[in-house]
Amino acid sequence: LYDMHGNAWEWTEDCYHDNYSNAPGDGSAWVDRNCSDRILRGGSWYYIPRYARSAKRNWFAPGDRFVNVGFRLARTLP
């Protein structure tokens, strides 16, 4: 794959938290029972270029829909 960076904000499984205090250290998703907002990462073509990086995050309610927000499917190969 190429030209994927900055194509769309990508939904993640992580719940929104103000900071990374108590975040899982093993790479697993940070989920809570009462999760009202989810994290979006990576920026999109609609925003300024400095937002087009994996460390940039935003948050919205899971039911929100926008033309510049999507998701990426991943598969573990044998």
N, CA, C, O and CB atoms as a CASP TS submission, in Angstrom:
PFRMAT TS
TARGET T0000
AUTHOR 0000-0000-0000
METHOD Language model
MODEL 1
PARENT N/A
ATOM      1  N   LEU     1       0.834  -1.191   0.000  1.00  0.00           N
ATOM      2  CA  LEU     1       0.000   0.000   0.000  1.00  0.00           C
ATOM      3  C   LEU     1       0.872   1.245   0.000  1.00  0.00           C
ATOM      4  O   LEU     1       1.946   1.261   0.601  1.00  0.00           O
ATOM      5  CB  LEU     1      -0.945   0.003   1.210  1.00  0.00           C
ATOM      6  N   TYR     2       0.410   2.273  -0.668  1.00  0.00           N
ATOM      7  CA  TYR     2       1.093   3.555  -0.653  1.00  0.00           C
ATOM      8  C   TYR     2       0.053   4.656  -0.809  1.00  0.00           C
ATOM      9  O   TYR     2      -1.094   4.377  -1.159  1.00  0.00           O
ATOM     10  CB  TYR     2       2.168   3.635  -1.775  1.00  0.00           C
ATOM     11  N   ASP     3       0.438   5.903  -0.553  1.00  0.00           N
ATOM     12  CA  ASP     3      -0.461   7.060  -0.588  1.00  0.00           C
ATOM     13  C   ASP     3      -1.643   6.899   0.361  1.00  0.00           C
ATOM     14  O   ASP     3      -2.738   7.384   0.073  1.00  0.00           O
ATOM     15  CB  ASP     3      -0.969   7.282  -2.002  1.00  0.00           C
ATOM     16  N   MET     4      -1.437   6.239   1.466  1.00  0.00           N
ATOM     17  CA  MET     4      -2.515   6.045   2.438  1.00  0.00           C
ATOM     18  C   MET     4      -2.489   7.108   3.527  1.00  0.00           C
ATOM     19  O   MET     4      -3.525   7.428   4.109  1.00  0.00           O
ATOM     20  CB  MET     4      -2.416   4.661   3.067  1.00  0.00           C
ATOM     21  N   HIS     5      -1.325   7.649   3.800  1.00  0.00           N
ATOM     22  CA  HIS     5      -1.173   8.594   4.900  1.00  0.00           C
ATOM     23  C   HIS     5      -1.952   9.878   4.612  1.00  0.00           C
ATOM     24  O   HIS     5      -1.756  10.506   3.572  1.00  0.00           O
ATOM     25  CB  HIS     5       0.316   8.910   5.137  1.00  0.00           C
ATOM     26  N   GLY     6      -2.822  10.260   5.522  1.00  0.00           N
ATOM     27  CA  GLY     6      -3.585  11.486   5.361  1.00  0.00           C
ATOM     28  C   GLY     6      -4.820  11.346   4.497  1.00  0.00           C
ATOM     29  O   GLY     6      -5.493  12.334   4.205  1.00  0.00           O
ATOM     30  N   ASN     7      -5.123  10.125   4.086  1.00  0.00           N
ATOM     31  CA  ASN     7      -6.300   9.909   3.256  1.00  0.00           C
ATOM     32  C   ASN     7      -7.583  10.148   4.053  1.00  0.00           C
ATOM     33  O   ASN     7      -8.496  10.810   3.560  1.00  0.00           O
ATOM     34  CB  ASN     7      -6.290   8.491   2.680  1.00  0.00           C
ATOM     35  N   ALA     8      -7.663   9.628   5.256  1.00  0.00           N
ATOM     36  CA  ALA     8      -8.847   9.791   6.103  1.00  0.00           C
ATOM     37  C   ALA     8      -8.455   9.600   7.563  1.00  0.00           C
ATOM     38  O   ALA     8      -7.525   8.856   7.875  1.00  0.00           O
ATOM     39  CB  ALA     8      -9.966   8.786   5.700  1.00  0.00           C
ATOM     40  N   TRP     9      -9.174  10.281   8.452  1.00  0.00           N
ATOM     41  CA  TRP     9      -9.042   9.964   9.864  1.00  0.00           C
ATOM     42  C   TRP     9      -9.463   8.515  10.025  1.00  0.00           C
ATOM     43  O   TRP     9     -10.409   8.077   9.371  1.00  0.00           O
ATOM     44  CB  TRP     9      -9.902  10.925  10.769  1.00  0.00           C
ATOM     45  N   GLU    10      -8.793   7.767  10.869  1.00  0.00           N
ATOM     46  CA  GLU    10      -9.110   6.354  11.044  1.00  0.00           C
ATOM     47  C   GLU    10      -9.653   6.096  12.452  1.00  0.00           C
ATOM     48  O   GLU    10      -9.037   6.469  13.450  1.00  0.00           O
ATOM     49  CB  GLU    10      -7.863   5.485  10.781  1.00  0.00           C
ATOM     50  N   TRP    11     -10.819   5.451  12.507  1.00  0.00           N
ATOM     51  CA  TRP    11     -11.393   5.058  13.782  1.00  0.00           C
ATOM     52  C   TRP    11     -10.474   4.037  14.453  1.00  0.00           C
ATOM     53  O   TRP    11      -9.867   3.202  13.782  1.00  0.00           O
ATOM     54  CB  TRP    11     -12.820   4.479  13.593  1.00  0.00           C
ATOM     55  N   THR    12     -10.377   4.111  15.764  1.00  0.00           N
ATOM     56  CA  THR    12      -9.678   3.086  16.540  1.00  0.00           C
ATOM     57  C   THR    12     -10.637   2.529  17.582  1.00  0.00           C
ATOM     58  O   THR    12     -11.705   3.097  17.810  1.00  0.00           O
ATOM     59  CB  THR    12      -8.391   3.664  17.218  1.00  0.00           C
ATOM     60  N   GLU    13     -10.272   1.450  18.200  1.00  0.00           N
ATOM     61  CA  GLU    13     -11.101   0.852  19.251  1.00  0.00           C
ATOM     62  C   GLU    13     -10.961   1.606  20.573  1.00  0.00           C
ATOM     63  O   GLU    13     -11.802   1.460  21.461  1.00  0.00           O
ATOM     64  CB  GLU    13     -10.725  -0.621  19.450  1.00  0.00           C
ATOM     65  N   ASP    14      -9.911   2.408  20.709  1.00  0.00           N
ATOM     66  CA  ASP    14      -9.619   3.097  21.968  1.00  0.00           C
ATOM     67  C   ASP    14     -10.689   4.102  22.357  1.00  0.00           C
ATOM     68  O   ASP    14     -11.228   4.818  21.514  1.00  0.00           O
ATOM     69  CB  ASP    14      -8.293   3.797  21.871  1.00  0.00           C
ATOM     70  N   CYS    15     -10.988   4.141  23.651  1.00  0.00           N
ATOM     71  CA  CYS    15     -11.856   5.180  24.205  1.00  0.00           C
ATOM     72  C   CYS    15     -11.030   6.452  24.403  1.00  0.00           C
ATOM     73  O   CYS    15      -9.813   6.393  24.577  1.00  0.00           O
ATOM     74  CB  CYS    15     -12.506   4.716  25.555  1.00  0.00           C
ATOM     75  N   TYR    16     -11.700   7.585  24.376  1.00  0.00           N
ATOM     76  CA  TYR    16     -10.982   8.845  24.578  1.00  0.00           C
ATOM     77  C   TYR    16     -10.602   9.015  26.044  1.00  0.00           C
ATOM     78  O   TYR    16     -11.417   8.792  26.939  1.00  0.00           O
ATOM     79  CB  TYR    16     -11.836  10.038  24.106  1.00  0.00           C
ATOM     80  N   HIS    17      -9.353   9.413  26.277  1.00  0.00           N
ATOM     81  CA  HIS    17      -8.844   9.807  27.595  1.00  0.00           C
ATOM     82  C   HIS    17      -8.025  11.074  27.397  1.00  0.00           C
ATOM     83  O   HIS    17      -7.426  11.266  26.338  1.00  0.00           O
ATOM     84  CB  HIS    17      -7.979   8.657  28.263  1.00  0.00           C
ATOM     85  N   ASP    18      -7.993  11.935  28.399  1.00  0.00           N
ATOM     86  CA  ASP    18      -7.267  13.204  28.292  1.00  0.00           C
ATOM     87  C   ASP    18      -5.763  13.017  28.116  1.00  0.00           C
ATOM     88  O   ASP    18      -5.102  13.849  27.494  1.00  0.00           O
ATOM     89  CB  ASP    18      -7.526  14.045  29.518  1.00  0.00           C
ATOM     90  N   ASN    19      -5.218  11.925  28.665  1.00  0.00           N
ATOM     91  CA  ASN    19      -3.779  11.689  28.576  1.00  0.00           C
ATOM     92  C   ASN    19      -3.529  10.180  28.571  1.00  0.00           C
ATOM     93  O   ASN    19      -4.471   9.388  28.554  1.00  0.00           O
ATOM     94  CB  ASN    19      -3.019  12.380  29.760  1.00  0.00           C
ATOM     95  N   TYR    20      -2.268   9.796  28.586  1.00  0.00           N
ATOM     96  CA  TYR    20      -1.916   8.380  28.503  1.00  0.00           C
ATOM     97  C   TYR    20      -1.634   7.747  29.863  1.00  0.00           C
ATOM     98  O   TYR    20      -1.117   6.631  29.923  1.00  0.00           O
ATOM     99  CB  TYR    20      -0.717   8.211  27.618  1.00  0.00           C
ATOM    100  N   SER    21      -1.958   8.427  30.936  1.00  0.00           N
ATOM    101  CA  SER    21      -1.771   7.875  32.266  1.00  0.00           C
ATOM    102  C   SER    21      -2.646   6.622  32.420  1.00  0.00           C
ATOM    103  O   SER    21      -3.849   6.673  32.161  1.00  0.00           O
ATOM    104  CB  SER    21      -2.113   8.934  33.355  1.00  0.00           C
ATOM    105  N   ASN    22      -2.056   5.517  32.834  1.00  0.00           N
ATOM    106  CA  ASN    22      -2.722   4.212  33.013  1.00  0.00           C
ATOM    107  C   ASN    22      -3.115   3.528  31.701  1.00  0.00           C
ATOM    108  O   ASN    22      -3.938   2.612  31.708  1.00  0.00           O
ATOM    109  CB  ASN    22      -3.957   4.391  33.857  1.00  0.00           C
ATOM    110  N   ALA    23      -2.548   3.955  30.598  1.00  0.00           N
ATOM    111  CA  ALA    23      -2.824   3.297  29.312  1.00  0.00           C
ATOM    112  C   ALA    23      -2.167   1.919  29.287  1.00  0.00           C
ATOM    113  O   ALA    23      -1.135   1.719  29.928  1.00  0.00           O
ATOM    114  CB  ALA    23      -2.313   4.166  28.120  1.00  0.00           C
ATOM    115  N   PRO    24      -2.752   0.964  28.555  1.00  0.00           N
ATOM    116  CA  PRO    24      -2.127  -0.364  28.450  1.00  0.00           C
ATOM    117  C   PRO    24      -0.738  -0.257  27.808  1.00  0.00           C
ATOM    118  O   PRO    24      -0.549   0.490  26.848  1.00  0.00           O
ATOM    119  CB  PRO    24      -3.028  -1.326  27.624  1.00  0.00           C
ATOM    120  N   GLY    25       0.205  -0.990  28.330  1.00  0.00           N
ATOM    121  CA  GLY    25       1.564  -0.947  27.807  1.00  0.00           C
ATOM    122  C   GLY    25       1.867  -2.040  26.795  1.00  0.00           C
ATOM    123  O   GLY    25       2.984  -2.119  26.284  1.00  0.00           O
ATOM    124  N   ASP    26       0.878  -2.887  26.501  1.00  0.00           N
ATOM    125  CA  ASP    26       1.124  -4.020  25.615  1.00  0.00           C
ATOM    126  C   ASP    26       0.580  -3.821  24.192  1.00  0.00           C
ATOM    127  O   ASP    26       0.594  -4.754  23.390  1.00  0.00           O
ATOM    128  CB  ASP    26       0.514  -5.254  26.213  1.00  0.00           C
ATOM    129  N   GLY    27       0.109  -2.626  23.882  1.00  0.00           N
ATOM    130  CA  GLY    27      -0.399  -2.354  22.540  1.00  0.00           C
ATOM    131  C   GLY    27      -1.870  -2.678  22.354  1.00  0.00           C
ATOM    132  O   GLY    27      -2.419  -2.465  21.273  1.00  0.00           O
ATOM    133  N   SER    28      -2.514  -3.190  23.393  1.00  0.00           N
ATOM    134  CA  SER    28      -3.938  -3.498  23.279  1.00  0.00           C
ATOM    135  C   SER    28      -4.772  -2.217  23.336  1.00  0.00           C
ATOM    136  O   SER    28      -4.286  -1.171  23.763  1.00  0.00           O
ATOM    137  CB  SER    28      -4.371  -4.469  24.398  1.00  0.00           C
ATOM    138  N   ALA    29      -6.019  -2.309  22.905  1.00  0.00           N
ATOM    139  CA  ALA    29      -6.918  -1.154  22.912  1.00  0.00           C
ATOM    140  C   ALA    29      -7.250  -0.748  24.342  1.00  0.00           C
ATOM    141  O   ALA    29      -7.344  -1.589  25.236  1.00  0.00           O
ATOM    142  CB  ALA    29      -8.210  -1.466  22.133  1.00  0.00           C
ATOM    143  N   TRP    30      -7.426   0.546  24.542  1.00  0.00           N
ATOM    144  CA  TRP    30      -7.768   1.084  25.856  1.00  0.00           C
ATOM    145  C   TRP    30      -9.266   1.321  25.882  1.00  0.00           C
ATOM    146  O   TRP    30      -9.742   2.359  25.421  1.00  0.00           O
ATOM    147  CB  TRP    30      -6.979   2.402  26.166  1.00  0.00           C
ATOM    148  N   VAL    31     -10.013   0.365  26.418  1.00  0.00           N
ATOM    149  CA  VAL    31     -11.470   0.440  26.414  1.00  0.00           C
ATOM    150  C   VAL    31     -12.008   0.504  27.835  1.00  0.00           C
ATOM    151  O   VAL    31     -11.395  -0.011  28.770  1.00  0.00           O
ATOM    152  CB  VAL    31     -12.069  -0.760  25.674  1.00  0.00           C
ATOM    153  N   ASP    32     -13.158   1.141  27.981  1.00  0.00           N
ATOM    154  CA  ASP    32     -13.866   1.272  29.251  1.00  0.00           C
ATOM    155  C   ASP    32     -15.313   0.856  29.043  1.00  0.00           C
ATOM    156  O   ASP    32     -15.794   0.803  27.911  1.00  0.00           O
ATOM    157  CB  ASP    32     -13.777   2.727  29.803  1.00  0.00           C
ATOM    158  N   ARG    33     -16.003   0.564  30.136  1.00  0.00           N
ATOM    159  CA  ARG    33     -17.425   0.216  30.028  1.00  0.00           C
ATOM    160  C   ARG    33     -18.260   1.390  29.536  1.00  0.00           C
ATOM    161  O   ARG    33     -19.140   1.215  28.693  1.00  0.00           O
ATOM    162  CB  ARG    33     -17.955  -0.261  31.376  1.00  0.00           C
ATOM    163  N   ASN    34     -17.999   2.561  30.043  1.00  0.00           N
ATOM    164  CA  ASN    34     -18.800   3.741  29.719  1.00  0.00           C
ATOM    165  C   ASN    34     -18.088   4.621  28.695  1.00  0.00           C
ATOM    166  O   ASN    34     -17.851   5.802  28.946  1.00  0.00           O
ATOM    167  CB  ASN    34     -19.102   4.549  30.989  1.00  0.00           C
ATOM    168  N   CYS    35     -17.756   4.060  27.575  1.00  0.00           N
ATOM    169  CA  CYS    35     -16.995   4.774  26.553  1.00  0.00           C
ATOM    170  C   CYS    35     -17.958   5.504  25.614  1.00  0.00           C
ATOM    171  O   CYS    35     -18.644   4.874  24.809  1.00  0.00           O
ATOM    172  CB  CYS    35     -16.086   3.794  25.756  1.00  0.00           C
ATOM    173  N   SER    36     -18.006   6.833  25.720  1.00  0.00           N
ATOM    174  CA  SER    36     -18.914   7.597  24.864  1.00  0.00           C
ATOM    175  C   SER    36     -18.205   8.164  23.640  1.00  0.00           C
ATOM    176  O   SER    36     -18.857   8.454  22.637  1.00  0.00           O
ATOM    177  CB  SER    36     -19.550   8.726  25.656  1.00  0.00           C
ATOM    178  N   ASP    37     -16.898   8.327  23.700  1.00  0.00           N
ATOM    179  CA  ASP    37     -16.133   8.858  22.565  1.00  0.00           C
ATOM    180  C   ASP    37     -14.999   7.918  22.209  1.00  0.00           C
ATOM    181  O   ASP    37     -14.370   7.329  23.088  1.00  0.00           O
ATOM    182  CB  ASP    37     -15.581  10.259  22.882  1.00  0.00           C
ATOM    183  N   ARG    38     -14.740   7.781  20.918  1.00  0.00           N
ATOM    184  CA  ARG    38     -13.651   6.938  20.415  1.00  0.00           C
ATOM    185  C   ARG    38     -12.583   7.805  19.758  1.00  0.00           C
ATOM    186  O   ARG    38     -12.849   8.936  19.350  1.00  0.00           O
ATOM    187  CB  ARG    38     -14.186   5.886  19.410  1.00  0.00           C
ATOM    188  N   ILE    39     -11.389   7.266  19.662  1.00  0.00           N
ATOM    189  CA  ILE    39     -10.253   7.998  19.095  1.00  0.00           C
ATOM    190  C   ILE    39     -10.198   7.821  17.581  1.00  0.00           C
ATOM    191  O   ILE    39     -10.410   6.729  17.052  1.00  0.00           O
ATOM    192  CB  ILE    39      -8.933   7.525  19.732  1.00  0.00           C
ATOM    193  N   LEU    40      -9.909   8.920  16.906  1.00  0.00           N
ATOM    194  CA  LEU    40      -9.591   8.928  15.477  1.00  0.00           C
ATOM    195  C   LEU    40      -8.119   9.291  15.366  1.00  0.00           C
ATOM    196  O   LEU    40      -7.626  10.121  16.130  1.00  0.00           O
ATOM    197  CB  LEU    40     -10.507   9.939  14.665  1.00  0.00           C
ATOM    198  N   ARG    41      -7.419   8.683  14.429  1.00  0.00           N
ATOM    199  CA  ARG    41      -5.988   8.980  14.248  1.00  0.00           C
ATOM    200  C   ARG    41      -5.669   9.290  12.802  1.00  0.00           C
ATOM    201  O   ARG    41      -6.348   8.831  11.884  1.00  0.00           O
ATOM    202  CB  ARG    41      -5.129   7.809  14.725  1.00  0.00           C
ATOM    203  N   GLY    42      -4.618  10.082  12.613  1.00  0.00           N
ATOM    204  CA  GLY    42      -3.991  10.224  11.312  1.00  0.00           C
ATOM    205  C   GLY    42      -4.336  11.415  10.457  1.00  0.00           C
ATOM    206  O   GLY    42      -3.685  11.613   9.432  1.00  0.00           O
ATOM    207  N   GLY    43      -5.310  12.219  10.805  1.00  0.00           N
ATOM    208  CA  GLY    43      -5.649  13.362   9.967  1.00  0.00           C
ATOM    209  C   GLY    43      -6.241  12.949   8.629  1.00  0.00           C
ATOM    210  O   GLY    43      -6.407  11.760   8.358  1.00  0.00           O
ATOM    211  N   SER    44      -6.555  13.918   7.804  1.00  0.00           N
ATOM    212  CA  SER    44      -7.129  13.619   6.490  1.00  0.00           C
ATOM    213  C   SER    44      -6.788  14.722   5.509  1.00  0.00           C
ATOM    214  O   SER    44      -6.180  15.728   5.875  1.00  0.00           O
ATOM    215  CB  SER    44      -8.654  13.442   6.584  1.00  0.00           C
ATOM    216  N   TRP    45      -7.177  14.531   4.277  1.00  0.00           N
ATOM    217  CA  TRP    45      -6.954  15.499   3.209  1.00  0.00           C
ATOM    218  C   TRP    45      -7.636  16.833   3.499  1.00  0.00           C
ATOM    219  O   TRP    45      -7.253  17.848   2.918  1.00  0.00           O
ATOM    220  CB  TRP    45      -7.452  14.940   1.888  1.00  0.00           C
ATOM    221  N   TYR    46      -8.622  16.861   4.368  1.00  0.00           N
ATOM    222  CA  TYR    46      -9.420  18.049   4.655  1.00  0.00           C
ATOM    223  C   TYR    46      -8.741  18.993   5.651  1.00  0.00           C
ATOM    224  O   TYR    46      -9.107  20.165   5.736  1.00  0.00           O
ATOM    225  CB  TYR    46     -10.772  17.637   5.189  1.00  0.00           C
ATOM    226  N   TYR    47      -7.763  18.497   6.400  1.00  0.00           N
ATOM    227  CA  TYR    47      -7.121  19.276   7.455  1.00  0.00           C
ATOM    228  C   TYR    47      -5.722  19.720   7.052  1.00  0.00           C
ATOM    229  O   TYR    47      -5.205  19.322   6.008  1.00  0.00           O
ATOM    230  CB  TYR    47      -7.057  18.468   8.741  1.00  0.00           C
ATOM    231  N   ILE    48      -5.119  20.553   7.900  1.00  0.00           N
ATOM    232  CA  ILE    48      -3.779  21.049   7.609  1.00  0.00           C
ATOM    233  C   ILE    48      -2.774  19.892   7.616  1.00  0.00           C
ATOM    234  O   ILE    48      -2.977  18.911   8.331  1.00  0.00           O
ATOM    235  CB  ILE    48      -3.366  22.132   8.635  1.00  0.00           C
ATOM    236  N   PRO    49      -1.689  19.992   6.828  1.00  0.00           N
ATOM    237  CA  PRO    49      -0.731  18.888   6.677  1.00  0.00           C
ATOM    238  C   PRO    49      -0.121  18.379   7.990  1.00  0.00           C
ATOM    239  O   PRO    49       0.146  17.183   8.103  1.00  0.00           O
ATOM    240  CB  PRO    49       0.373  19.323   5.774  1.00  0.00           C
ATOM    241  N   ARG    50       0.102  19.232   8.967  1.00  0.00           N
ATOM    242  CA  ARG    50       0.733  18.756  10.201  1.00  0.00           C
ATOM    243  C   ARG    50      -0.159  17.784  10.979  1.00  0.00           C
ATOM    244  O   ARG    50       0.333  17.113  11.886  1.00  0.00           O
ATOM    245  CB  ARG    50       1.090  19.939  11.086  1.00  0.00           C
ATOM    246  N   TYR    51      -1.435  17.688  10.658  1.00  0.00           N
ATOM    247  CA  TYR    51      -2.329  16.718  11.294  1.00  0.00           C
ATOM    248  C   TYR    51      -2.208  15.332  10.649  1.00  0.00           C
ATOM    249  O   TYR    51      -2.682  14.350  11.221  1.00  0.00           O
ATOM    250  CB  TYR    51      -3.779  17.208  11.215  1.00  0.00           C
ATOM    251  N   ALA    52      -1.596  15.237   9.492  1.00  0.00           N
ATOM    252  CA  ALA    52      -1.488  13.959   8.767  1.00  0.00           C
ATOM    253  C   ALA    52      -0.321  13.135   9.313  1.00  0.00           C
ATOM    254  O   ALA    52       0.687  12.945   8.632  1.00  0.00           O
ATOM    255  CB  ALA    52      -1.304  14.207   7.242  1.00  0.00           C
ATOM    256  N   ARG    53      -0.464  12.659  10.522  1.00  0.00           N
ATOM    257  CA  ARG    53       0.542  11.820  11.161  1.00  0.00           C
ATOM    258  C   ARG    53      -0.149  10.903  12.150  1.00  0.00           C
ATOM    259  O   ARG    53      -1.181  11.273  12.710  1.00  0.00           O
ATOM    260  CB  ARG    53       1.629  12.676  11.864  1.00  0.00           C
ATOM    261  N   SER    54       0.384   9.739  12.375  1.00  0.00           N
ATOM    262  CA  SER    54      -0.276   8.745  13.221  1.00  0.00           C
ATOM    263  C   SER    54      -0.396   9.192  14.676  1.00  0.00           C
ATOM    264  O   SER    54      -1.285   8.724  15.387  1.00  0.00           O
ATOM    265  CB  SER    54       0.476   7.439  13.157  1.00  0.00           C
ATOM    266  N   ALA    55       0.475  10.082  15.129  1.00  0.00           N
ATOM    267  CA  ALA    55       0.420  10.540  16.508  1.00  0.00           C
ATOM    268  C   ALA    55      -0.700  11.558  16.742  1.00  0.00           C
ATOM    269  O   ALA    55      -1.080  11.800  17.888  1.00  0.00           O
ATOM    270  CB  ALA    55       1.749  11.142  16.899  1.00  0.00           C
ATOM    271  N   LYS    56      -1.224  12.148  15.686  1.00  0.00           N
ATOM    272  CA  LYS    56      -2.316  13.103  15.839  1.00  0.00           C
ATOM    273  C   LYS    56      -3.596  12.348  16.148  1.00  0.00           C
ATOM    274  O   LYS    56      -3.912  11.365  15.477  1.00  0.00           O
ATOM    275  CB  LYS    56      -2.483  13.973  14.567  1.00  0.00           C
ATOM    276  N   ARG    57      -4.329  12.790  17.145  1.00  0.00           N
ATOM    277  CA  ARG    57      -5.574  12.114  17.483  1.00  0.00           C
ATOM    278  C   ARG    57      -6.700  13.122  17.671  1.00  0.00           C
ATOM    279  O   ARG    57      -6.470  14.282  18.012  1.00  0.00           O
ATOM    280  CB  ARG    57      -5.400  11.270  18.748  1.00  0.00           C
ATOM    281  N   ASN    58      -7.887  12.664  17.447  1.00  0.00           N
ATOM    282  CA  ASN    58      -9.108  13.436  17.600  1.00  0.00           C
ATOM    283  C   ASN    58     -10.137  12.486  18.187  1.00  0.00           C
ATOM    284  O   ASN    58      -9.857  11.292  18.295  1.00  0.00           O
ATOM    285  CB  ASN    58      -9.594  14.063  16.229  1.00  0.00           C
ATOM    286  N   TRP    59     -11.287  12.950  18.562  1.00  0.00           N
ATOM    287  CA  TRP    59     -12.291  12.048  19.113  1.00  0.00           C
ATOM    288  C   TRP    59     -13.690  12.504  18.719  1.00  0.00           C
ATOM    289  O   TRP    59     -13.975  13.695  18.587  1.00  0.00           O
ATOM    290  CB  TRP    59     -12.165  11.969  20.640  1.00  0.00           C
ATOM    291  N   PHE    60     -14.545  11.508  18.539  1.00  0.00           N
ATOM    292  CA  PHE    60     -15.952  11.735  18.231  1.00  0.00           C
ATOM    293  C   PHE    60     -16.758  10.582  18.806  1.00  0.00           C
ATOM    294  O   PHE    60     -16.201   9.554  19.192  1.00  0.00           O
ATOM    295  CB  PHE    60     -16.183  11.871  16.694  1.00  0.00           C
ATOM    296  N   ALA    61     -18.067  10.758  18.861  1.00  0.00           N
ATOM    297  CA  ALA    61     -18.961   9.673  19.277  1.00  0.00           C
ATOM    298  C   ALA    61     -18.989   8.626  18.168  1.00  0.00           C
ATOM    299  O   ALA    61     -18.902   8.981  16.993  1.00  0.00           O
ATOM    300  CB  ALA    61     -20.409  10.207  19.585  1.00  0.00           C
ATOM    301  N   PRO    62     -19.108   7.353  18.510  1.00  0.00           N
ATOM    302  CA  PRO    62     -19.071   6.290  17.493  1.00  0.00           C
ATOM    303  C   PRO    62     -20.118   6.424  16.393  1.00  0.00           C
ATOM    304  O   PRO    62     -19.907   5.914  15.292  1.00  0.00           O
ATOM    305  CB  PRO    62     -19.245   4.971  18.157  1.00  0.00           C
ATOM    306  N   GLY    63     -21.225   7.086  16.651  1.00  0.00           N
ATOM    307  CA  GLY    63     -22.265   7.246  15.638  1.00  0.00           C
ATOM    308  C   GLY    63     -22.038   8.401  14.681  1.00  0.00           C
ATOM    309  O   GLY    63     -22.771   8.531  13.700  1.00  0.00           O
ATOM    310  N   ASP    64     -21.042   9.247  14.933  1.00  0.00           N
ATOM    311  CA  ASP    64     -20.765  10.389  14.055  1.00  0.00           C
ATOM    312  C   ASP    64     -20.242   9.914  12.711  1.00  0.00           C
ATOM    313  O   ASP    64     -19.492   8.941  12.645  1.00  0.00           O
ATOM    314  CB  ASP    64     -19.751  11.345  14.708  1.00  0.00           C
ATOM    315  N   ARG    65     -20.632  10.591  11.638  1.00  0.00           N
ATOM    316  CA  ARG    65     -20.190  10.240  10.287  1.00  0.00           C
ATOM    317  C   ARG    65     -19.702  11.491   9.570  1.00  0.00           C
ATOM    318  O   ARG    65     -20.331  12.547   9.649  1.00  0.00           O
ATOM    319  CB  ARG    65     -21.336   9.563   9.484  1.00  0.00           C
ATOM    320  N   PHE    66     -18.582  11.369   8.873  1.00  0.00           N
ATOM    321  CA  PHE    66     -18.000  12.461   8.103  1.00  0.00           C
ATOM    322  C   PHE    66     -17.391  11.892   6.828  1.00  0.00           C
ATOM    323  O   PHE    66     -17.035  10.714   6.794  1.00  0.00           O
ATOM    324  CB  PHE    66     -16.931  13.229   8.936  1.00  0.00           C
ATOM    325  N   VAL    67     -17.265  12.694   5.788  1.00  0.00           N
ATOM    326  CA  VAL    67     -16.713  12.211   4.518  1.00  0.00           C
ATOM    327  C   VAL    67     -15.224  11.915   4.601  1.00  0.00           C
ATOM    328  O   VAL    67     -14.699  11.176   3.768  1.00  0.00           O
ATOM    329  CB  VAL    67     -16.963  13.227   3.428  1.00  0.00           C
ATOM    330  N   ASN    68     -14.537  12.472   5.583  1.00  0.00           N
ATOM    331  CA  ASN    68     -13.100  12.288   5.692  1.00  0.00           C
ATOM    332  C   ASN    68     -12.706  11.382   6.857  1.00  0.00           C
ATOM    333  O   ASN    68     -11.576  11.450   7.342  1.00  0.00           O
ATOM    334  CB  ASN    68     -12.429  13.623   5.840  1.00  0.00           C
ATOM    335  N   VAL    69     -13.622  10.543   7.301  1.00  0.00           N
ATOM    336  CA  VAL    69     -13.372   9.604   8.399  1.00  0.00           C
ATOM    337  C   VAL    69     -13.678   8.192   7.905  1.00  0.00           C
ATOM    338  O   VAL    69     -14.705   7.963   7.267  1.00  0.00           O
ATOM    339  CB  VAL    69     -14.237   9.956   9.664  1.00  0.00           C
ATOM    340  N   GLY    70     -12.788   7.253   8.199  1.00  0.00           N
ATOM    341  CA  GLY    70     -12.991   5.880   7.759  1.00  0.00           C
ATOM    342  C   GLY    70     -12.343   4.908   8.723  1.00  0.00           C
ATOM    343  O   GLY    70     -12.115   5.241   9.886  1.00  0.00           O
ATOM    344  N   PHE    71     -12.053   3.734   8.258  1.00  0.00           N
ATOM    345  CA  PHE    71     -11.381   2.733   9.070  1.00  0.00           C
ATOM    346  C   PHE    71     -10.525   1.887   8.158  1.00  0.00           C
ATOM    347  O   PHE    71     -10.722   1.869   6.942  1.00  0.00           O
ATOM    348  CB  PHE    71     -12.395   1.860   9.857  1.00  0.00           C
ATOM    349  N   ARG    72      -9.588   1.197   8.740  1.00  0.00           N
ATOM    350  CA  ARG    72      -8.672   0.336   7.980  1.00  0.00           C
ATOM    351  C   ARG    72      -8.808  -1.086   8.498  1.00  0.00           C
ATOM    352  O   ARG    72      -8.788  -1.323   9.705  1.00  0.00           O
ATOM    353  CB  ARG    72      -7.189   0.832   8.096  1.00  0.00           C
ATOM    354  N   LEU    73      -8.943  -2.001   7.601  1.00  0.00           N
ATOM    355  CA  LEU    73      -8.995  -3.412   7.980  1.00  0.00           C
ATOM    356  C   LEU    73      -7.593  -3.969   8.026  1.00  0.00           C
ATOM    357  O   LEU    73      -6.759  -3.654   7.177  1.00  0.00           O
ATOM    358  CB  LEU    73      -9.867  -4.223   7.001  1.00  0.00           C
ATOM    359  N   ALA    74      -7.336  -4.799   9.018  1.00  0.00           N
ATOM    360  CA  ALA    74      -6.017  -5.429   9.145  1.00  0.00           C
ATOM    361  C   ALA    74      -6.217  -6.923   9.308  1.00  0.00           C
ATOM    362  O   ALA    74      -7.201  -7.380   9.890  1.00  0.00           O
ATOM    363  CB  ALA    74      -5.211  -4.839  10.351  1.00  0.00           C
ATOM    364  N   ARG    75      -5.282  -7.657   8.793  1.00  0.00           N
ATOM    365  CA  ARG    75      -5.352  -9.115   8.869  1.00  0.00           C
ATOM    366  C   ARG    75      -3.976  -9.661   9.210  1.00  0.00           C
ATOM    367  O   ARG    75      -2.968  -9.207   8.668  1.00  0.00           O
ATOM    368  CB  ARG    75      -5.871  -9.722   7.536  1.00  0.00           C
ATOM    369  N   THR    76      -3.938 -10.620  10.093  1.00  0.00           N
ATOM    370  CA  THR    76      -2.699 -11.290  10.422  1.00  0.00           C
ATOM    371  C   THR    76      -2.496 -12.434   9.440  1.00  0.00           C
ATOM    372  O   THR    76      -3.366 -13.291   9.286  1.00  0.00           O
ATOM    373  CB  THR    76      -2.708 -11.800  11.887  1.00  0.00           C
ATOM    374  N   LEU    77      -1.363 -12.445   8.786  1.00  0.00           N
ATOM    375  CA  LEU    77      -1.066 -13.498   7.816  1.00  0.00           C
ATOM    376  C   LEU    77      -0.437 -14.695   8.513  1.00  0.00           C
ATOM    377  O   LEU    77       0.273 -14.539   9.506  1.00  0.00           O
ATOM    378  CB  LEU    77      -0.135 -12.973   6.709  1.00  0.00           C
ATOM    379  N   PRO    78      -0.698 -15.902   7.987  1.00  0.00           N
ATOM    380  CA  PRO    78      -0.144 -17.101   8.633  1.00  0.00           C
ATOM    381  C   PRO    78       1.367 -17.161   8.487  1.00  0.00           C
ATOM    382  O   PRO    78       1.998 -18.101   8.971  1.00  0.00           O
ATOM    383  CB  PRO    78      -0.770 -18.367   8.043  1.00  0.00           C
TER
END
